């Protein structure tokens, strides 16, 4: 038996975090308005936090 059982929610958090990182990067790079670029930066920070939590328990 495995010492630590990985739940599906951790895998989902890891994937959602990676997707948010991609969307945030795309938005911040292609934006012409600084407000929208800051929203993209915020999405990247949120994505880092969510994927960090997901990959803390799930290591592919």
C-alpha positions in Angstrom: 0.0 0.0 0.0 1.1 3.5 -0.7 2.1 5.6 2.3 0.2 8.7 1.0 -2.9 8.3 -1.1 -3.4 10.9 -3.7 -6.9 12.2 -4.1 -8.4 13.2 -7.4 -9.0 16.7 -6.2 -5.2 17.3 -6.0 -4.8 16.3 -9.6 -7.6 18.6 -10.6 -6.1 21.5 -8.7 -2.7 20.9 -10.4 -4.3 20.9 -13.9 -6.5 24.0 -13.2 -3.5 25.8 -11.9 -1.5 25.1 -15.1 -4.5 26.2 -17.2 -4.8 29.5 -15.2 -1.1 30.1 -15.7 -1.4 29.7 -19.5 -4.5 32.0 -19.7 -2.9 34.6 -17.4 0.3 34.6 -19.4 -1.6 34.9 -22.7 -3.8 37.8 -21.4 -0.9 39.7 -19.9 1.3 39.4 -22.9 -1.2 40.4 -25.6 -3.1 43.1 -23.7 -2.9 46.7 -24.8 -4.4 48.1 -21.6 -2.4 48.0 -18.3 -5.6 47.1 -16.3 -6.1 43.9 -18.4 -2.4 43.1 -18.1 -2.7 43.3 -14.3 -5.6 40.9 -14.4 -3.5 38.5 -16.4 -0.7 38.9 -13.8 -3.2 38.2 -11.0 -4.4 35.1 -12.8 -0.8 33.9 -13.0 -0.3 34.4 -9.3 -3.5 32.6 -8.5 -2.5 29.8 -10.9 0.8 29.4 -9.1 -0.9 29.1 -5.8 -3.4 26.6 -7.0 -0.9 24.5 -8.9 1.5 24.6 -5.9 -1.2 23.1 -3.7 -2.1 20.4 -6.3 1.6 19.4 -6.9 2.3 19.4 -3.2 0.4 16.2 -2.9 0.5 14.8 -6.4 3.8 14.3 -8.0 3.5 12.8 -11.6 
